Amino acid sequence: MITLIQCLPFPPQAIVWGLLMANGFLIALMLALAKAATAQGVPAITYAFWQTLIAGLILLLCSANFRALFEQRLTIYFFISGLTGIAIPNVIAFYLVTKLGAGFTGIMYALPPIFTFLIATTIGLERLSWTKLAGLSVAVSACAWIVLQRHTEMGQSNLLWFALGLLIPAALSVGNVYRSVAWPDQAKPMTLAAGTLLASAIVLGLLARLTETPLASGGFGSAFLTVILIQGLLTALTYYCAFELQKRSNPVFYSQLGAVAAVFGLIIGVVWFNERYSLGIWLGALTVIVGLRMSNRTSRGKG
């Protein structure tokens, strides 16, 4: 797919923005599928394990680079990237999506930009830009507003669920910066995506064993197999595109992927699950978009 895009007469920046939009939609769709499965009693760890294992195997077969999995310089990258970018945020997200809804959980993916920006500027990876900082602050403040509004609407919700949700952007921010700083020389995005997904599956498998969570059960139902296969295909496409986006942009631009996913998540929550959001939440989502637009007025990235 990336090769096809490169053949089209699109400027590099248009390709980067296209990848950002496509990735955001796919992440929101993955959360929606996860909600449909976990609502039927499938444990979040189990779902995340099969999702990453299937996706990793698909990309590994497509890359045909089996030896790369055993290169020490890549193995370390795979596990750190898989833990921060997939295992931790996905397990939490798949658990919370049945508690707080697909729309709200998607909002958690919108929070990493400001933290990624602060980390990147601190280590000298990104130049300090007050315009960008102001835009990202507006976007994150809008996300905080949405969280408060959602909590008000769901008065019975446990505050610990909302606190747990903050671990999603924290892990993603660390992963965003790490993947760019530690990007292995001459490594292809598909190989890195495959290794990261498989490393995440190993971590999730060990976690499932430690917590005595079943990875397979007849109680999951036959529909689970269909959903997880679709999820695996979607995840493979999502992370292949994500690593292409990471290669072509910088950590701060890449981190805005979550905000796009959050907006799509609200839309999917309404269309698919009949979730209802107040005018305040929709205004908050619009403010997120405005803030990110502000932050990119001085952003050029690599693309």
C-alpha positions in Angstrom: 0.0 0.0 0.0 2.8 2.4 0.9 4.5 1.7 -2.5 1.2 2.6 -4.2 1.0 5.8 -2.3 4.6 6.7 -3.3 3.8 6.3 -6.9 0.9 8.8 -6.8 1.6 12.5 -7.5 1.1 13.5 -3.8 3.6 15.8 -2.0 5.4 14.2 1.0 3.4 16.3 3.5 0.1 15.1 2.0 1.2 11.5 2.4 2.1 12.2 6.0 -1.3 13.7 6.8 -3.0 10.9 4.9 -1.2 8.3 7.1 -2.2 10.3 10.2 -5.9 10.4 9.2 -5.9 6.7 8.2 -4.2 5.6 11.4 -6.5 7.6 13.6 -9.5 6.0 12.0 -8.1 2.5 12.3 -7.3 3.0 16.0 -10.8 4.1 16.7 -12.2 1.1 14.8 -9.9 -1.2 16.7 -11.3 0.1 20.0 -14.9 -0.3 18.7 -14.2 -4.0 17.8 -12.5 -4.5 21.2 -15.6 -3.2 23.0 -17.8 -5.6 21.0 -15.6 -8.5 22.0 -14.8 -7.7 25.6 -18.5 -6.9 26.3 -19.1 -10.6 25.5 -16.8 -11.6 28.4 -13.5 -11.9 26.6 -10.7 -10.7 29.0 -8.9 -7.6 27.9 -5.5 -9.3 28.1 -6.7 -12.2 26.0 -8.1 -10.0 23.3 -4.9 -7.9 23.2 -2.7 -11.0 23.0 -4.5 -12.5 20.0 -4.7 -9.1 18.3 -1.0 -8.5 18.5 0.0 -12.1 17.8 -2.1 -12.4 14.6 -1.0 -8.9 13.4 2.7 -9.6 14.1 2.6 -12.9 12.2 0.9 -11.3 9.2 3.5 -8.6 9.0 6.4 -11.0 9.6 5.2 -13.2 6.7 4.8 -10.2 4.5 8.3 -8.9 5.4 9.9 -12.4 5.1 12.7 -11.1 7.4 12.6 -13.8 10.1 16.3 -13.4 11.1 15.7 -9.8 12.2 13.7 -11.1 15.2 16.9 -12.6 16.7 19.2 -9.6 16.2 20.1 -8.2 19.6 20.0 -4.6 18.6 16.4 -5.1 17.2 15.2 -7.4 20.0 15.7 -4.7 22.7 13.9 -2.2 20.5 11.0 -4.6 19.9 10.3 -5.2 23.6 10.6 -1.6 24.7 8.5 -0.4 21.8 6.0 -3.2 22.3 5.6 -2.6 26.0 5.2 1.2 25.9 3.3 1.5 22.5 1.1 -1.5 22.5 0.9 -3.9 25.5 0.3 -1.3 28.3 -2.0 1.1 26.5 -4.0 -1.6 24.7 -4.8 -3.7 27.8 -5.9 -0.7 29.7 -7.9 0.6 26.8 -9.7 -2.7 26.1 -10.6 -2.9 29.8 -11.9 0.7 30.0 -13.8 0.6 26.8 -16.6 -1.5 28.4 -16.6 0.8 31.5 -16.4 4.2 30.0 -17.3 3.8 26.3 -15.4 3.8 23.0 -15.6 7.6 22.7 -14.1 8.4 26.1 -11.4 5.7 25.8 -10.5 7.2 22.4 -9.9 10.6 24.1 -7.1 9.1 26.2 -5.2 8.6 22.9 -5.5 12.3 22.3 -3.4 13.3 25.4 0.2 12.2 24.4 1.1 15.3 22.2 1.8 17.7 25.1 3.8 15.1 27.0 5.7 14.0 23.9 6.5 17.6 23.1 7.8 18.3 26.6 10.0 15.1 26.6 11.3 15.9 23.0 12.2 19.5 23.8 13.9 18.4 27.1 16.2 16.0 25.3 16.8 18.4 22.4 14.9 16.3 19.8 12.4 19.2 19.2 12.9 23.0 19.3 10.8 24.9 21.8 8.0 26.7 20.0 5.6 28.7 22.0 3.0 28.6 19.3 3.2 24.8 19.2 3.1 24.6 23.0 0.1 26.9 23.1 -1.8 24.8 20.5 -1.0 21.5 22.2 -2.0 23.0 25.6 -5.4 24.0 24.1 -5.9 20.5 22.8 -5.0 18.8 26.0 -7.1 21.3 28.1 -10.0 20.4 25.8 -9.4 16.7 26.4 -9.4 17.4 30.2 -12.7 19.2 29.7 -14.2 16.2 27.9 -13.0 13.9 30.7 -14.7 16.1 33.3 -17.9 16.3 31.3 -18.0 12.6 30.7 -17.5 12.0 34.4 -20.4 14.3 35.3 -22.6 12.4 32.8 -21.5 9.1 34.2 -21.8 9.9 37.9 -21.7 6.3 39.0 -18.3 5.7 37.3 -15.3 4.9 39.5 -12.7 7.7 39.6 -10.0 5.0 39.5 -11.1 4.1 36.0 -10.4 7.7 34.9 -7.1 7.7 36.7 -6.1 4.3 35.1 -6.9 5.9 31.7 -4.1 8.4 32.2 -1.6 5.6 32.0 -2.5 5.2 28.3 -1.1 8.6 27.2 1.9 8.3 29.6 3.0 5.0 28.1 2.4 6.2 24.5 4.4 9.4 25.1 7.4 7.5 26.2 7.0 5.1 23.3 6.7 7.9 20.7 10.0 9.4 21.7 11.8 6.1 22.2 10.9 4.8 18.7 12.3 7.9 17.0 15.5 8.2 19.1 16.3 4.5 19.0 15.2 3.8 15.4 17.6 1.1 14.1 19.7 2.0 11.1 18.5 0.6 7.8 15.5 -1.1 9.4 12.3 -1.3 7.5 9.0 -0.1 9.0 7.3 -3.4 8.3 10.0 -5.4 10.1 9.9 -3.1 13.1 6.1 -3.2 13.3 6.2 -7.1 13.1 8.8 -7.4 15.8 7.1 -4.9 18.1 3.7 -6.6 17.8 5.2 -10.1 18.4 7.2 -8.8 21.4 4.0 -7.3 22.8 2.3 -10.6 22.3 5.0 -12.4 24.3 4.6 -9.9 27.2 0.9 -10.2 27.1 1.1 -14.0 27.1 3.3 -14.0 30.2 1.0 -11.5 31.9 -2.0 -13.7 31.1 -0.2 -16.7 32.7 0.8 -14.7 35.8 -2.8 -13.5 36.3 -4.2 -17.0 35.3 -6.2 -15.4 32.5 -7.3 -17.9 29.9 -6.1 -17.3 26.3 -8.7 -19.6 24.9 -12.1 -20.8 26.0 -15.2 -22.3 24.5 -17.1 -19.7 26.4 -15.9 -16.9 24.2 -18.2 -18.0 21.4 -17.7 -18.7 17.7 -18.1 -15.0 16.9 -14.9 -14.2 18.8 -12.8 -16.0 16.2 -14.3 -13.9 13.4 -13.8 -10.6 15.3 -10.2 -11.4 16.4 -9.2 -12.3 12.8 -10.6 -9.0 11.5 -8.9 -7.2 14.4 -5.6 -8.9 13.6 -5.8 -7.8 10.0 -6.7 -4.2 11.0 -4.0 -4.1 13.6 -1.4 -5.3 11.0 -2.4 -2.5 8.7 -2.5 0.0 11.5 0.9 -0.6 12.8 2.5 -0.9 9.4 1.1 2.6 8.6 2.1 3.8 12.0 5.7 2.9 11.6 5.7 4.5 8.1 4.3 7.6 9.7 6.9 7.6 12.5 9.7 7.2 9.9 8.4 10.2 7.9 7.6 12.6 10.7 8.8 13.5 14.2 7.6 12.3 17.6 5.4 15.3 18.3 3.6 15.2 14.9 3.2 11.4 15.3 1.7 11.8 18.8 -1.2 13.8 17.3 -2.4 10.4 15.9 -4.3 9.9 19.2 -6.3 13.1 18.8 -7.5 12.0 15.4 -8.4 8.7 16.8 -10.3 10.4 19.6 -12.5 12.4 17.2 -13.2 9.3 15.1 -13.9 7.4 18.4 -16.6 9.8 19.3 -18.2 9.4 15.9 -18.0 5.6 15.9 -19.3 5.6 19.5 -22.5 7.4 18.3 -23.0 5.5 15.1 -22.1 2.0 16.2 -23.0 1.9 19.9 -25.6 4.6 20.2 -23.4 6.4 22.8 -24.7 9.9 23.5 -22.5 12.9 24.2 -23.5 16.4 25.4 -22.9 19.6 23.4 -20.0 20.3 25.8 -18.2 17.2 24.7 -18.6 17.9 21.0 -17.4 21.5 21.6 -14.4 20.0 23.4 -13.7 17.7 20.4 -13.8 20.7 18.1 -11.4 22.6 20.4 -9.0 19.6 20.2 -8.9 19.9 16.4 -8.4 23.7 16.6 -5.5 23.3 19.1 -3.7 20.7 17.0 -4.1 22.9 14.0 -2.5 25.7 15.9 0.4 23.5 17.0 1.1 22.6 13.4 1.3 26.1 12.0 5.1 26.0 12.6 5.5 22.3 12.3 7.3 20.7 9.3 8.4 17.3 10.6 10.4 15.1 8.4 7.7 14.8 5.8 
